[in-house]
Amino acid sequence: MPSLKCDVTTCLHNADKYCCKNTILVEGMDAKKPENTCCSSFDEAKENGFKNEFETKNLALAVDCEAVNCRYNEEKRCKAKHITISGGKAKEMKETLCATFEEK
């Protein structure tokens, strides 16, 4: 499984720039560049909202990927060794992206 770094610090599942989920989904069926992708597993961490303090960060997790034009996509799974999800202070999933995306 790939190692994943996530700089979307506004995501509920982000713990020290790692994801606490077991798997994520990257969307971007017609993507030609990273900006055409997004992490559909994003959930905004609202101020004073729910935060699961018991989640543990995953250093490697499964990445399902609908960005079929990406060179790392093999049968809708990401096969890159290292993945970066970007979006900094995103408020919604369309403000996130897979920075590792490379068009075939």
Backbone as a chain_set.jsonl record, in Angstrom:
{"seq": "MPSLKCDVTTCLHNADKYCCKNTILVEGMDAKKPENTCCSSFDEAKENGFKNEFETKNLALAVDCEAVNCRYNEEKRCKAKHITISGGKAKEMKETLCATFEEK", "coords": {"N": [[0.838, -1.184, 0.0], [0.421, 2.298, -0.643], [2.33, 5.01, 0.827], [0.896, 7.802, 2.361], [0.731, 11.251, 2.468], [-0.921, 14.015, 3.786], [-1.838, 17.29, 3.374], [-4.131, 18.584, 4.005], [-5.246, 20.125, 6.386], [-7.651, 20.822, 7.463], [-9.304, 18.701, 7.383], [-11.336, 16.275, 8.907], [-10.266, 13.755, 9.224], [-7.549, 14.029, 9.323], [-4.448, 13.639, 10.874], [-1.728, 14.982, 12.113], [-0.773, 15.388, 9.483], [-1.205, 12.943, 8.3], [-3.516, 10.431, 7.177], [-6.374, 9.163, 8.875], [-8.105, 7.278, 8.019], [-8.855, 3.989, 6.661], [-8.94, 3.626, 3.986], [-9.059, 5.716, 1.082], [-10.8, 7.683, -1.414], [-9.953, 8.883, -4.52], [-11.168, 11.171, -6.772], [-11.79, 12.011, -10.237], [-12.379, 11.383, -12.949], [-12.085, 12.34, -15.629], [-9.68, 13.648, -15.464], [-6.875, 15.65, -16.327], [-4.866, 16.937, -15.186], [-3.495, 17.568, -11.867], [-5.245, 19.396, -10.585], [-7.719, 18.681, -11.473], [-8.564, 16.63, -9.943], [-9.817, 15.229, -6.825], [-10.1, 14.585, -3.292], [-12.466, 12.522, -2.337], [-13.025, 11.548, 0.106], [-12.784, 13.473, 1.943], [-13.787, 15.208, 4.827], [-14.92, 18.01, 6.353], [-13.466, 19.337, 9.253], [-15.196, 20.777, 11.602], [-15.134, 23.813, 13.491], [-15.317, 23.528, 16.946], [-16.698, 21.224, 16.545], [-17.406, 17.689, 16.055], [-14.684, 15.571, 16.78], [-12.759, 12.834, 16.392], [-10.878, 11.623, 18.761], [-9.683, 9.214, 19.064], [-8.864, 8.12, 16.728], [-6.285, 6.72, 14.753], [-3.326, 7.544, 13.008], [-2.662, 6.454, 9.707], [0.112, 5.106, 8.197], [0.363, 3.935, 5.792], [-2.055, 3.299, 3.363], [-4.942, 2.029, 1.605], [-5.698, 3.288, -1.587], [-8.283, 4.067, -3.444], [-8.99, 4.883, -6.778], [-10.398, 6.984, -9.137], [-9.311, 8.41, -11.142], [-8.6, 7.666, -13.991], [-6.881, 8.402, -16.012], [-4.422, 8.717, -14.908], [-1.005, 7.904, -14.513], [-0.362, 6.221, -12.424], [-2.584, 4.761, -11.865], [-4.011, 1.664, -11.572], [-6.302, -0.489, -12.498], [-8.225, 1.0, -11.112], [-6.992, 1.481, -8.66], [-4.541, 3.142, -6.751], [-1.147, 2.937, -7.453], [1.154, 4.24, -6.815], [4.161, 4.78, -4.948], [4.4, 6.753, -3.03], [2.075, 9.159, -1.992], [0.598, 12.363, -2.217], [-1.861, 14.333, -0.849], [-3.295, 17.384, -1.396], [-4.445, 20.634, -0.322], [-4.577, 22.27, 1.802], [-6.229, 24.499, 3.644], [-8.82, 23.628, 2.996], [-12.365, 23.791, 2.574], [-14.275, 22.276, 1.439], [-14.618, 19.229, -0.477], [-13.955, 19.656, -3.2], [-11.915, 21.45, -3.133], [-9.659, 20.078, -2.628], [-6.885, 18.032, -3.795], [-5.129, 15.516, -5.663], [-1.857, 15.592, -5.488], [0.006, 13.966, -6.574], [-0.836, 13.008, -8.967], [-0.212, 12.175, -12.321], [-0.503, 12.609, -15.703], [-1.114, 10.002, -18.058]], "CA": [[0.0, 0.0, 0.0], [1.23, 3.517, -0.708], [2.347, 5.927, 1.97], [0.117, 8.976, 1.994], [0.841, 12.47, 3.259], [-2.069, 14.878, 3.503], [-1.687, 18.616, 3.972], [-5.467, 19.164, 4.191], [-5.346, 20.157, 7.853], [-9.036, 21.078, 7.855], [-10.064, 17.454, 7.259], [-11.619, 15.55, 10.141], [-9.478, 12.529, 9.271], [-6.129, 14.375, 9.282], [-3.723, 13.629, 12.147], [-0.312, 15.276, 11.861], [-0.548, 15.256, 8.038], [-1.497, 11.578, 7.87], [-4.939, 10.144, 7.182], [-6.795, 8.171, 9.862], [-9.006, 6.304, 7.389], [-8.188, 2.803, 6.121], [-8.904, 3.791, 2.538], [-9.655, 6.953, 0.577], [-11.16, 7.655, -2.826], [-9.594, 10.052, -5.311], [-12.03, 11.325, -7.943], [-11.227, 12.758, -11.358], [-12.539, 10.484, -14.094], [-11.575, 12.955, -16.85], [-8.558, 14.509, -15.074], [-5.695, 15.814, -17.181], [-3.869, 17.539, -14.294], [-3.893, 17.382, -10.469], [-6.361, 20.27, -10.227], [-8.971, 18.043, -11.89], [-8.818, 15.524, -9.015], [-10.146, 15.627, -5.457], [-10.243, 13.485, -2.336], [-13.885, 12.5, -1.969], [-13.118, 11.095, 1.499], [-12.658, 14.673, 2.771], [-14.866, 15.681, 5.697], [-14.408, 19.188, 7.05], [-13.477, 19.361, 10.718], [-15.822, 22.044, 11.997], [-14.721, 24.366, 14.774], [-16.193, 23.073, 18.04], [-17.459, 20.073, 16.074], [-16.935, 16.345, 16.401], [-13.323, 15.168, 16.437], [-12.497, 11.533, 16.973], [-9.557, 11.628, 19.362], [-9.179, 7.848, 19.124], [-8.383, 7.7, 15.423], [-4.833, 6.654, 14.646], [-2.889, 7.824, 11.643], [-2.181, 5.336, 8.896], [1.293, 5.464, 7.429], [0.105, 3.392, 4.457], [-3.46, 2.934, 3.248], [-5.449, 1.763, 0.267], [-6.209, 4.472, -2.278], [-9.113, 3.808, -4.613], [-8.776, 6.039, -7.642], [-11.198, 7.073, -10.357], [-8.558, 9.201, -12.122], [-8.086, 6.611, -14.864], [-5.838, 8.946, -16.885], [-3.192, 8.852, -14.141], [-0.048, 6.82, -14.779], [-0.298, 5.332, -11.263], [-3.856, 4.061, -11.719], [-4.082, 0.296, -12.089], [-7.605, -1.063, -12.166], [-8.862, 1.924, -10.162], [-6.232, 1.529, -7.408], [-3.299, 3.889, -6.927], [0.035, 2.098, -7.26], [2.326, 5.067, -6.51], [4.753, 4.444, -3.644], [4.116, 7.873, -2.129], [0.979, 9.999, -2.492], [0.345, 13.584, -1.461], [-3.148, 14.999, -1.043], [-3.12, 18.802, -1.074], [-5.656, 21.43, -0.192], [-4.379, 23.171, 2.935], [-7.373, 24.907, 4.475], [-10.038, 23.336, 2.228], [-13.663, 23.771, 3.259], [-15.07, 21.243, 0.777], [-13.746, 18.287, -1.178], [-13.479, 20.151, -4.5], [-10.725, 22.261, -2.887], [-8.547, 19.165, -2.4], [-6.403, 17.423, -5.02], [-4.049, 14.53, -5.573], [-0.675, 16.231, -6.048], [0.823, 12.921, -7.182], [-1.395, 12.722, -10.289], [0.549, 12.429, -13.538], [-1.253, 12.091, -16.852], [-0.463, 8.932, -18.847]], "C": [[0.882, 1.246, 0.0], [1.247, 4.266, 0.621], [1.679, 7.214, 1.51], [0.366, 10.095, 2.989], [-0.318, 13.356, 2.836], [-1.873, 16.222, 4.167], [-3.034, 19.336, 4.136], [-5.776, 19.137, 5.685], [-6.756, 20.443, 8.355], [-9.908, 19.824, 7.757], [-10.172, 16.76, 8.616], [-10.712, 14.341, 10.319], [-7.969, 12.771, 9.272], [-5.542, 14.385, 10.693], [-2.241, 13.809, 11.833], [0.097, 15.0, 10.421], [-0.579, 13.817, 7.541], [-2.998, 11.372, 7.959], [-5.248, 9.052, 8.197], [-7.753, 7.141, 9.278], [-8.191, 5.106, 6.896], [-8.029, 2.88, 4.607], [-9.505, 5.146, 2.188], [-10.003, 6.751, -0.891], [-10.753, 8.972, -3.462], [-10.488, 10.057, -6.542], [-11.31, 12.121, -9.019], [-11.242, 11.939, -12.623], [-11.91, 11.05, -15.37], [-10.349, 13.829, -16.606], [-7.427, 14.48, -16.092], [-4.541, 16.41, -16.367], [-4.372, 17.406, -12.857], [-5.12, 18.195, -10.054], [-7.716, 19.702, -10.614], [-9.342, 16.853, -11.003], [-9.277, 16.089, -7.673], [-10.234, 14.378, -4.592], [-11.697, 13.489, -1.863], [-14.094, 11.956, -0.563], [-12.991, 12.259, 2.47], [-13.945, 14.947, 3.553], [-14.305, 16.842, 6.49], [-14.538, 19.03, 8.56], [-13.99, 20.736, 11.13], [-15.285, 22.502, 13.351], [-15.77, 24.007, 15.827], [-17.058, 21.887, 17.627], [-16.837, 18.774, 16.535], [-15.499, 16.14, 15.948], [-13.056, 13.865, 17.147], [-11.065, 11.483, 17.479], [-8.925, 10.248, 19.381], [-8.702, 7.33, 17.774], [-6.857, 7.678, 15.438], [-4.431, 6.853, 13.201], [-2.351, 6.57, 10.987], [-0.983, 5.816, 8.091], [1.199, 4.934, 6.003], [-1.352, 2.951, 4.41], [-3.835, 2.695, 1.8], [-6.018, 3.052, -0.331], [-6.957, 4.006, -3.515], [-9.054, 5.062, -5.475], [-9.604, 5.951, -8.908], [-10.513, 7.909, -11.438], [-7.839, 8.236, -13.068], [-7.023, 7.096, -15.849], [-4.502, 9.107, -16.171], [-2.28, 7.656, -14.389], [0.056, 5.836, -13.631], [-1.575, 4.52, -11.045], [-3.791, 2.687, -12.373], [-5.369, -0.33, -11.579], [-8.28, -0.32, -11.007], [-8.275, 1.852, -8.751], [-4.949, 2.291, -7.696], [-2.129, 2.986, -6.572], [1.307, 2.925, -7.049], [2.86, 4.672, -5.131], [4.428, 5.498, -2.595], [3.058, 8.76, -2.774], [0.86, 11.223, -1.598], [-1.026, 14.125, -1.851], [-2.967, 16.426, -0.555], [-4.462, 19.5, -0.986], [-5.63, 22.339, 1.014], [-5.605, 23.381, 3.796], [-8.709, 24.703, 3.76], [-11.277, 23.316, 3.124], [-14.584, 22.713, 2.653], [-14.152, 20.418, -0.114], [-13.22, 18.805, -2.502], [-12.257, 21.056, -4.365], [-9.5, 21.404, -2.563], [-8.081, 18.624, -3.747], [-5.325, 16.402, -4.72], [-2.831, 15.153, -6.275], [0.241, 15.236, -6.755], [0.361, 12.588, -8.598], [-0.42, 13.097, -11.391], [-0.224, 11.802, -14.696], [-0.436, 11.04, -17.604], [0.048, 9.473, -20.147]], "O": [[1.967, 1.242, 0.581], [0.318, 4.172, 1.424], [1.886, 7.655, 0.38], [0.229, 9.912, 4.199], [-0.651, 13.432, 1.653], [-1.753, 16.298, 5.39], [-3.073, 20.543, 4.376], [-6.471, 18.248, 6.178], [-7.024, 20.317, 9.55], [-11.109, 19.879, 8.018], [-9.2, 16.68, 9.367], [-10.42, 13.945, 11.447], [-7.192, 11.818, 9.226], [-6.063, 15.048, 11.59], [-1.585, 12.889, 11.344], [1.169, 14.454, 10.162], [-0.039, 13.512, 6.478], [-3.679, 12.055, 8.725], [-4.464, 8.117, 8.36], [-8.17, 6.222, 9.982], [-6.975, 5.204, 6.734], [-7.12, 2.288, 4.026], [-10.358, 5.661, 2.911], [-9.57, 5.789, -1.526], [-11.153, 10.044, -3.008], [-10.559, 9.066, -7.27], [-10.337, 12.821, -8.739], [-10.22, 11.814, -13.299], [-11.267, 10.312, -16.116], [-10.009, 14.662, -17.446], [-7.075, 13.433, -16.637], [-3.389, 16.392, -16.8], [-5.559, 17.156, -12.647], [-5.939, 17.728, -9.262], [-8.749, 20.18, -10.144], [-10.316, 16.151, -11.276], [-9.14, 17.286, -7.418], [-10.418, 13.267, -5.089], [-12.105, 14.352, -1.086], [-15.227, 11.907, -0.085], [-13.078, 12.067, 3.683], [-15.043, 14.918, 2.998], [-13.326, 16.685, 7.22], [-15.587, 18.638, 9.07], [-13.28, 21.735, 11.011], [-15.017, 21.691, 14.238], [-16.969, 24.171, 15.602], [-18.046, 21.58, 18.293], [-15.874, 18.759, 17.301], [-15.148, 16.51, 14.828], [-13.119, 13.797, 18.375], [-10.136, 11.316, 16.689], [-7.738, 10.123, 19.685], [-8.189, 6.214, 17.687], [-6.223, 8.525, 16.066], [-5.108, 6.389, 12.284], [-1.684, 5.745, 11.612], [-1.064, 6.821, 7.384], [1.882, 5.431, 5.108], [-1.826, 2.292, 5.336], [-3.125, 3.111, 0.884], [-6.725, 3.804, 0.34], [-6.351, 3.601, -4.507], [-9.066, 6.177, -4.954], [-9.526, 4.976, -9.655], [-11.064, 8.097, -12.522], [-6.632, 8.021, -12.958], [-6.333, 6.279, -16.459], [-3.541, 9.587, -16.771], [-2.748, 6.52, -14.465], [0.52, 4.714, -13.834], [-1.636, 3.686, -10.141], [-3.546, 2.566, -13.573], [-5.506, -0.655, -10.399], [-8.818, -0.918, -10.075], [-8.965, 2.126, -7.769], [-4.338, 2.117, -8.751], [-2.12, 2.349, -5.519], [2.412, 2.384, -7.098], [2.092, 4.277, -4.253], [4.21, 5.183, -1.426], [3.139, 9.073, -3.962], [1.002, 11.134, -0.379], [-1.312, 14.345, -3.028], [-2.534, 16.649, 0.575], [-5.472, 19.023, -1.503], [-6.569, 23.106, 1.23], [-5.968, 22.515, 4.592], [-9.624, 25.514, 3.905], [-11.229, 22.88, 4.275], [-15.559, 22.302, 3.282], [-13.053, 20.849, -0.462], [-12.119, 18.425, -2.9], [-11.627, 21.396, -5.366], [-8.43, 21.933, -2.259], [-8.799, 18.742, -4.74], [-4.694, 16.426, -3.662], [-2.786, 15.23, -7.503], [1.161, 15.642, -7.464], [1.096, 11.948, -9.35], [0.131, 14.198, -11.399], [-0.555, 10.617, -14.668], [0.777, 11.177, -17.762], [0.623, 8.728, -20.942]]}, "num_chains": 1, "name": "protein.A"}
